[in-house]
Amino acid sequence: MTGKLVGHVRGAYPLADDDPRWPHRPKEIVEAVLRAGVTVAQLRLKHTTDREALELVRWAAARARNAGALLVVNDRYDLADLAGAGGVHLGHEDLPPERIPPEIRSRLVVGLSTHTLDQVRDSRDRPVDYIAFGPVFGTVSKETEYAARGIDALAEAVRLADRPVVAIGGITARNVADVRRAGACAFAVISAITGTDDPEGAVRELAARFAGGEG
């Protein structure tokens, strides 16, 4: 899709989350992961006002562009487009991707969360550029009604999907190589980075293990 940075959805896909329980704020995480050389990052803003979110996304989008990376905004295609971000990631309770105006959808990389193989199959007929599948190993970073899916289900999701698959949920340095071997193009993480003393170092280690297939 011309003008979209879909190819940037690869390797480490960190989420900068504004949940107050994390020791690092979203700006700190964005700075750290861009220094670590990621090609894609997401802002997950559930506790920020619209005015504050607009300012933060504009800042982060500019930093990502300067670093040659793609910035994705969780849930809000309107905020992503207004602030100059390159993508939006949608869950099943968000506005369906089909409802994004075509002229905006042509500018944004659109991601969609999936949790079952039926949802993966359905995604093939939806106007999205990549899907996330999980939780693969379970997660403590966000509430979900879905149990851990496991590596075999991730591999089947990759087989069924006709677009890139991002693994999410409980991914750590111990299992990230398994995610790569299952065929995922990228892995999304929150707590494995945001909950550490050294987010930049954590991203570098995870990315290296993913790229090298080290278990």
N, C-alpha and C positions, 0 to 999 in steps of 0.2 A: 504494500500500500504506500504510494508515493508520499514522501514527507514524514512518514511515521518511523519511529525508531524501534520497530518491533525486534530487530536483531539485537538490541541492547538487553533484552530480557534473557539473561544468561548468567550462570555462576551465582554468586552471592546476591540475594535480593533482600536487603535489610529493611525492616519497617521501623520508622521513627515514630514511636507511640507517645501520646501526650498524657497517658495515665499517670497520675501523681505518685503512684507507688514506685515508679522507676527512679533510680538515683541520677539518671542523666535526662536532661530535657531534649526535646526534638532537635533544636538547633545544634546541640552538642553532638547528637548522633549523626545528623546530616554531615557536619564538618568531618567527623571521624571517618565515616564510611567513604566519603569522597576522597579523603587523603589515602585511604586504603586501596583506592582504584576501582571501586565497583562501577558497573555500567548502568545499574538501575537501583533506585531506592523509592520507598513509598512513605508518604506522610499519612499517619493514621490519627485523625483528630476527632476525638469523641468528647473532649472536655474543654474545648476552646470555642470562644464566641466567633460568630461569622466575621466580624471586623478583624479580630486577632488572627483568625485563620487566613484571611485574604492576605494580610501583611506577611505572615509566615510563609505561605505558599509562594508568593512573589519572590521573597528573599531566597527560598530554597530552589525555586525553578531557575533563577539567575545563576546561583552557585553551581547547579547541576549542568546547565548549558556551558558554563565556563570550563567545567571539568570533562565535557564530552559525554555526560551521562544523562539518562532519562529519569525525570521525576514523575512519579505517579501519585495521585491523590485518591484516598479511600472514599468511596461512596458518592462524592459530589462532582458530577461532570461539569456542572455550571461553574463551580469554584475552580476546578482545574483549568477550564478554558479561559475564564476571566483573568486568572493569575498567571497565565502563560506556561502552565505545566504541560508535560508531553503526554500524560496518560491519566486514566481513571480506572480504579478497580472496584467492581461491583459485587455485592453479595446478593443472596436471593431475596432479601427484604428491601433492597434498594430499587430505584427506578430501573425497569428492564432496559437492557442495551438497545432494544428495538425502539424505545421512546426517545433516545438521544437524537436531536435533530441531525439529519444527514451531513450538513455542512460542518457541524462540530465533530461528529463521529469521524469525518474524513481527516480531522486534524489530530485526534487523540488516539493513542494506543489504548484499546479497551480490553481489560481483563475481567474474568468472571470466576467466582468461587464455585467449586463443585465438591460434593461430599459423597456422592454415590456414583456407581458406574452408569446408572440410568441418566443421571444429570450430565455425565461426560458424553454419553451418546447424544443427548438432546442438544448439547453445546455445538455440535457439528453444523446445525442448521441456524445458529444464532450469529449476529453480527459482532463477533468478538475476535480479538487477535491472539489471545492466549488464555489458558485456563489455569487456575490453581486447584490442586487436589489435596484433600486431607480432612481431618488431621491424620498424618501418616503414623506418628508414634504417640498421639495424644498431646495435649498442650495445657500449660498453666497460664498462658499469656492472655487468653480470651475465653469467654464462656461459649460453649458449644454443646448442642444436644447429641453430637455424633461421637461414637467411640472411635478409638484408634483403628485405622484402616489396614495398616501393615504394608510391608514392601511388596508383597505379591499383588495386592490391589492397586498399588501405585504403578507397577509394571503393566497391569492390565489397562489402567487408565491411559497410560502412554500409548499402548497398542490401539486403543479405541479412538483416541483423539486424533483430529486431523490438523492440529495446530500445537504450538509449544505447550508443555505442561510444567508448571512450577509446583514443587512439593512444599507442603507447609505442615507444621505441627510437630513439636517435640524434637526438632532436628538439632543435633549437637555434633561436636567434633568426633564423637564415637560412632555415629551412624551416618554422617553426611556422605561417606563414600558409597554406602549402600544405596542411597538416593540416586547418585550418579549412575551406578550400575543398573538401576531400574529404568533408566532412560530419561529421567527428568532433565530439562534444560537448565533449570535453576532451582534454588531452594530459598524459601522465605523464612526469616527468623526475626523474632523480637527479643525474647528473654536471653537467648544465647549471646546477644550483643548488649542490649540495653541494661541487663542486670549484672554486667561485669564491671570490674574496675578499669579495664582497658578495652573499650569498644573497638578502637582501631586495630589493636592486636588480635582481638577475637575474630574480627572479620577476615583479617589476613590469614589466620590459621584455618578457619573454615573454608575459605576460598581455595587455599592451597591443597587441603585434603580432598575437596571436591574435584579439583582439576587433576590431581594426581591419582585419585582412586585409592587413597591410603585409608585403611580401616583402623 
